[in-house]
């Protein structure tokens, strides 16, 4: 992303409905995974400007943030965060079996070698460790938003779940999100692609800033999904999020 995008994220992450809702989803999935208390040693891959990292820090014995953007890590430092690493997510500079929890929010769709990321997450997690993963769903929703975010692909849920399990993870919950807003968001993404295409010298993410009351309503809708996701998996949505536990003694799906 460009520096202006990081600046925008840094300014909006505490209030913008999407960011607030996703962090609520992460918290619910942590409870579903049995992590109600201390999170132990935590790694946030693709930590961006640090809002989730800041949220996890208070409950962690040791927390690390990793990103491939120096600009993103500079914004993390503005939040007072330390233990920040500039590195490739497919070549994690940590020992095997080290972390109790890994979060990978909106990172796998950026990588050409997504299988290498899954194998590396498996490697650095302790046995029975948990990963929380979020990504984009339904390839037919591809739009300028994906181009601006440097996405390589969008996913279908079942094939991705199968790939994750082949690496050596047990699925605790894998669900679409933005289920309730899907009838509004999906046509908007498709319509934007039809009107503006996907080619631009300066692509921008489709993230309009709504009025305060609308933002509050959107936040409440996504937080409702967060409460429900502990009990059920939604069949569609513009994104998907899941919690997975490391189970196998070796990684048969690793490259």
C-alpha positions in Angstrom: 0.0 0.0 0.0 1.0 3.6 -0.4 2.0 5.7 2.6 -1.4 7.6 2.3 -3.2 4.3 2.8 -1.2 3.5 6.0 -1.9 7.0 7.3 -5.6 6.5 6.7 -5.6 3.1 8.4 -3.8 4.6 11.4 -6.4 7.3 11.7 -9.4 5.1 11.2 -8.6 1.8 12.9 -10.1 2.7 16.3 -13.4 3.8 14.9 -14.1 2.6 11.3 -16.7 -0.1 11.3 -14.7 -2.7 9.4 -11.6 -2.6 11.6 -13.7 -2.5 14.9 -15.8 -5.4 13.7 -12.9 -7.6 12.6 -11.2 -7.1 16.0 -14.5 -8.2 17.7 -14.4 -11.3 15.4 -10.9 -12.1 16.5 -11.9 -11.8 20.2 -14.8 -14.2 19.7 -12.7 -16.7 17.9 -10.1 -16.6 20.6 -12.8 -17.5 23.2 -14.0 -20.3 20.9 -10.4 -21.6 20.8 -10.3 -21.7 24.6 -8.0 -18.6 24.9 -10.1 -16.6 27.4 -7.1 -15.7 29.6 -3.5 -15.2 28.8 -2.6 -15.6 25.1 1.0 -16.6 25.8 3.5 -15.8 23.0 1.8 -14.1 20.1 2.8 -13.2 16.5 0.7 -10.9 14.4 1.7 -11.4 10.7 1.0 -8.5 8.5 0.5 -6.3 11.6 -0.1 -3.1 9.5 -0.4 0.0 11.6 -0.8 -2.0 14.8 -4.4 -1.8 16.1 -4.8 -5.5 16.5 -1.3 -5.9 17.9 -2.1 -3.2 20.5 -5.3 -5.1 21.4 -3.5 -8.4 21.9 -0.5 -7.0 23.7 -2.3 -6.6 27.1 -3.1 -10.3 27.3 0.2 -11.7 26.0 3.3 -12.8 27.7 5.3 -11.9 24.6 4.0 -10.3 21.5 5.6 -9.7 18.1 4.5 -7.8 15.0 5.7 -8.6 11.6 5.2 -6.7 8.3 7.0 -6.3 5.0 6.5 -2.5 5.1 8.8 -0.2 7.0 6.1 2.5 6.8 3.6 0.2 8.5 6.0 -0.5 11.3 6.7 3.2 11.8 3.0 3.7 12.6 3.2 0.8 15.0 6.0 2.6 16.8 3.7 5.6 17.1 1.4 3.5 19.1 4.3 2.7 21.4 4.6 -0.9 20.2 8.0 -2.8 20.2 9.2 -6.2 19.1 8.5 -5.3 15.4 10.1 -7.2 12.6 10.5 -6.3 8.9 10.4 -9.6 7.1 8.8 -11.9 4.5 5.8 -13.7 5.8 6.8 -16.9 4.0 10.2 -16.9 5.7 9.5 -16.2 9.4 12.6 -15.3 11.4 11.5 -17.3 14.5 12.2 -20.7 16.0 9.9 -23.6 15.4 7.2 -24.4 18.0 7.6 -21.0 19.6 4.2 -19.2 19.5 1.0 -20.0 21.2 -1.1 -17.8 18.9 -0.5 -16.4 15.4 -2.9 -13.9 13.7 -2.8 -13.5 9.9 -5.5 -10.9 9.1 -5.7 -10.0 5.5 -2.3 -11.4 4.5 -2.6 -14.7 2.7 -4.3 -13.2 -0.4 -1.3 -10.8 -0.9 1.2 -13.6 -1.4 2.1 -15.5 -4.5 3.2 -18.5 -2.5 0.3 -18.8 0.0 1.1 -22.4 0.7 4.5 -21.3 2.1 2.8 -19.0 4.5 0.6 -21.8 5.8 3.6 -24.0 6.3 5.6 -21.3 8.1 2.6 -20.6 10.5 2.4 -24.3 11.2 6.2 -24.4 11.9 6.4 -21.5 14.4 3.3 -22.6 16.3 3.6 -24.8 19.3 1.6 -28.1 19.3 -2.1 -27.2 19.9 -1.3 -23.6 19.0 -3.9 -21.5 17.3 -3.9 -19.4 14.2 -6.7 -16.8 13.4 -6.8 -16.2 9.7 -8.9 -13.7 7.6 -9.0 -13.3 3.9 -11.2 -12.3 1.0 -13.9 -14.5 -0.4 -15.5 -15.3 -3.8 -13.2 -14.6 -6.8 -16.2 -13.2 -8.8 -16.1 -10.1 -6.4 -12.6 -9.1 -7.7 -12.5 -5.3 -8.1 -10.3 -2.2 -7.9 -10.3 -2.7 -4.1 -8.3 -5.9 -4.7 -5.9 -4.2 -7.1 -5.3 -1.3 -4.7 -4.6 -3.8 -1.9 -2.1 -5.7 -4.0 -4.2 -8.9 -3.7 -3.1 -11.9 -5.7 -6.5 -13.7 -5.4 -9.7 -14.2 -3.6 -10.8 -17.6 -2.2 -13.6 -20.0 -2.0 -14.0 -21.2 1.6 -14.1 -25.0 1.2 -11.0 -25.4 -1.0 -9.0 -23.1 1.3 -10.2 -25.0 4.4 -9.0 -28.2 2.8 -5.6 -26.8 2.1 -5.2 -25.5 5.6 -6.2 -28.8 7.1 -3.7 -30.7 4.8 -0.9 -28.6 6.3 -1.7 -30.0 9.7 -4.5 -27.9 11.2 -7.8 -28.7 12.8 -10.6 -26.3 11.9 -12.3 -24.9 15.0 -14.5 -22.4 13.0 -14.3 -21.1 9.5 -17.0 -18.7 8.4 -17.8 -16.0 6.0 -18.2 -12.6 7.4 -20.2 -9.5 6.4 -23.0 -12.0 5.9 -25.8 -9.5 6.6 -24.3 -6.8 4.5 -23.5 -9.1 1.6 -26.6 -8.1 -0.4 -25.3 -4.5 -0.4 -21.6 -5.0 -0.6 -21.4 -7.7 -3.3 -23.4 -5.7 -5.9 -21.4 -2.6 -5.1 -18.1 -4.4 -5.8 -19.4 -6.0 -9.0 -21.0 -2.7 -10.1 -17.8 -0.8 -9.4 -15.8 -3.3 -11.5 -18.3 -3.0 -14.4 -18.3 0.8 -14.3 -14.6 1.5 -13.7 -12.8 -1.8 -14.6 -9.7 -2.9 -12.7 -7.1 -0.9 -14.6 -5.9 2.4 -13.1 -2.6 4.1 -12.8 -3.5 4.9 -9.2 -6.0 2.4 -7.9 -7.7 3.2 -4.6 -9.4 1.0 -2.1 -13.2 1.1 -2.0 -13.5 2.4 1.6 -15.9 5.3 1.8 -16.1 7.0 5.2 -19.8 6.9 6.2 -21.5 9.4 8.5 -21.1 8.8 12.2 -24.6 7.2 12.6 -24.2 4.9 9.6 -20.7 3.9 10.8 -22.2 3.1 14.2 -24.9 1.0 12.6 -22.4 -0.9 10.4 -20.3 -1.5 13.4 -23.2 -3.0 15.3 -24.1 -5.3 12.4 -20.6 -6.7 12.2 -20.3 -7.0 16.0 -23.6 -9.0 15.9 -22.0 -11.4 13.5 -19.0 -11.6 15.9 -21.4 -12.8 18.7 -23.1 -15.3 16.4 -19.9 -16.7 14.9 -19.1 -18.5 18.1 -22.2 -20.7 17.5 -22.4 -20.9 13.7 -20.6 -20.4 10.4 -22.2 -18.0 7.9 -22.7 -19.5 4.3 -21.6 -16.3 2.4 -20.0 -12.9 2.9 -17.4 -10.7 1.2 -14.6 -12.1 3.5 -14.0 -15.1 5.6 -12.3 -15.7 9.0 -11.4 -18.8 10.9 -9.6 -20.3 13.9 -7.4 -23.3 13.4 -5.4 -25.5 15.8 -2.1 -27.2 15.0 -2.6 -30.9 15.5 -0.3 -33.0 13.3 3.3 -33.9 14.3 4.4 -33.1 10.7 3.3 -30.9 7.9 2.3 -33.2 5.0 1.0 -30.2 2.9 4.1 -28.2 3.3 6.2 -27.5 0.2 
